[in-house]
Amino acid sequence: MDSLENRILSIEKRNQKVESDKSWETSGTRKFFVALFTYFSISLYFVAIKVESPFVSALVPTFGFLLSTLSLPYIRKFWEKLK
C-alpha cells in the first residue's frame, strides 16, 4: 500500500510541475520577456550590420513575434476542429 501512495504522490507532484510549466508557457510575463530579448538581440544585430534606424527596424520582428503569440490559440482551436 505504501508503494501505491508513493506512486500517487509522485504523479500528483509531476502534474503540478506540468501545470506550472504550461502556465508559464502561456503567461504574459514570458511573452513580454521573450519580446524584450528579441528586440534587444535584433537591435544589436542591426547595429552590427549597420542597418539604418536599427532600433526602429527591430520593432518589426518583435511585433511579428507578439502577433504570432496572440494568433496561435485561435489557430490551434481551428486545427483541433480539423482533426
C-alpha positions, -999 to 999 in steps of 0.1 A, spaced: 0 0 0 29 23 8 42 19 -28 8 29 -42 6 60 -21 42 69 -32 32 65 -68 1 86 -64 21 113 -47 47 112 -74 20 115 -101 4 145 -83 38 162 -80 45 157 -117 11 170 -125 17 202 -105 50 207 -124 33 202 -157 6 227 -148 32 252 -137 52 247 -169 20 252 -190 10 283 -171 45 298 -177 44 289 -214 12 309 -219 19 337 -195 21 373 -205 52 377 -184 70 351 -206 58 367 -238 69 401 -226 104 390 -218 108 370 -250 97 400 -269 121 422 -250 150 399 -256 140 396 -292 140 434 -296 174 438 -279 191 410 -298 178 421 -332 187 457 -323 223 447 -316 224 427 -348 211 456 -368 236 479 -352 264 455 -360 254 452 -397 248 490 -399 211 490 -407 196 524 -409 174 531 -378 182 497 -362 161 504 -331 130 512 -351 137 484 -376 139 459 -347 103 466 -338 91 446 -369 103 412 -358 93 419 -323 58 428 -332 58 397 -355 66 375 -325 39 392 -304 13 388 -332 21 351 -336 17 345 -298 -17 362 -300 -29 343 -330 -17 309 -321 -45 300 -297 -71 307 -324 -51 287 -350 -48 258 -325 -86 257 -320 -91 257 -358 -65 229 -361 -82 209 -334 -115 211 -352 -99 197 -384 -85 166 -367 
